[in-house]
Every structure is written in structure tokens, then in C-alpha cells.
Amino acid sequence: MTSTACKPGPGTRLAEAAVAHVAPYGLSRLLLSTIDAHEVYARAGFVALPHPEKLMILAPGGGPAEELRTSSGRTSASAGATSPASARRVSPTA
């Protein structure tokens, strides 16, 4: 007889490892940004934000967040990761 229980996949193992890694810090929140595989993260204990419209991020360089807009019109937190060469810098004399 074969077992009907499936072993966790790499996404589940990664999510569980992330939760276990921060557990000793006693954090009250751990934020995950994803566009898919919500069921994978739910198995690790993640739930949807109750009011995502209240969530904001600081745009690179502290300027307008237009460069963070995706083609769908939503703001992408992952788009905030820029290389030092492409990051907008503000002159201290301006």
C-alpha cells in the first residue's frame, strides 16, 4: 500500500522554514508578498491582510511611487528592489 499523504513541496518547505527562522524573535507579524500559490503559504499559517489598502511602502529615493506601478495598475513591493546604479539619488544641496 502506498501512502496517500503527499510530502510537502519546496514552496511549503520554504514558507515553513521562514516561519521557523523568525520564531525565536517573537515577532507579532511577518509580511509575505506574493501573486500566486496562496494555498501553499496558508498551510504555513499565513492569512490574507484584512485591509491591504492600508499598507504602504517607501518608494526608492523617497519620491513618487509611479515607478513601482505594474502593468495591472497595482503597486508592486518587489519592484522596489533596485540596483544601486538604477536607484534615484537626491542631492543633499537641493
N, C-alpha and C positions, 0 to 999 in steps of 0.2 A: 504494500500500500504506500502510495506517495502522500506526502503532507500537502494539505490544501492551503496551508498558510504560506504566504509569499514572504521572502526575505525583503527587508527594506532596500529600496534602490538608493543610488548615490545622492539624489536630492534630499531624500528623507534623512539619510545618514549625515549629510552636511548640515541640515537645519537642526537636527538633534545635537550635533557637535557644537554648533554655535551657541545654542541654549545652555549646554553643559559648561562651555568655556566661560560664559559670563555669570553663571550661577553663584560662584563664590563672592562676587561683588555685591550681591543683594540689590541689584537694580530693580526698580519698580516698572520700568518699561524697556523694551527692546524693539526698535522700529525696523521693519523689513519693507523694502520697496521692490515690487515685482509686477510684471504684467501677465504672468501665467502661473500655472502649477499651484494655485491657491490650496488645493486639497492636500498637496504634499506638506505645505507649511502648516496647515491646520492640524495635521497629525502630530506635529511637533509642538502644538499649543498656541500657535499664532491665530489671532482673530482679526477681522476687518476693523479699521478705525471707525468709531461711532460717528465722528464728524470730520471727514477728511478735508472738507473745505476750510477748516480752521488751521490746517497745517501749512507752514510757510518755511522756506529755506532762504538763506542769504545768497544772493547771486554772486558769481565770481566778480571780484573787484568792487562789490557793494553797489553796483549800478543796476539799471533796469534788467529784469529777468527775461526780456524778449528772446535772447539767445538760448534760453532754456526751453522755449516752446517747441513742441514736436509737431509733426505734420497734422496730428489729430487735434491740435489746439490745447492739449493738456501740458502742464509743466512736468518736465522730466528731471527728477533728482539726480539720476545717473548722468545727465547731460552736464551737471555742474562740475564734473571732474574734467579739468582741462590741464593740458601740459603747461609748464612754466612759460614756454615760448609763445603759447597762444593766449595766455591769461592777460586780461586788460589791466594795465597798471595806472594808478592815479599819481600824478606828480605832487610831491609834498609842497611845492611852491604855488600850485594852482589855487 
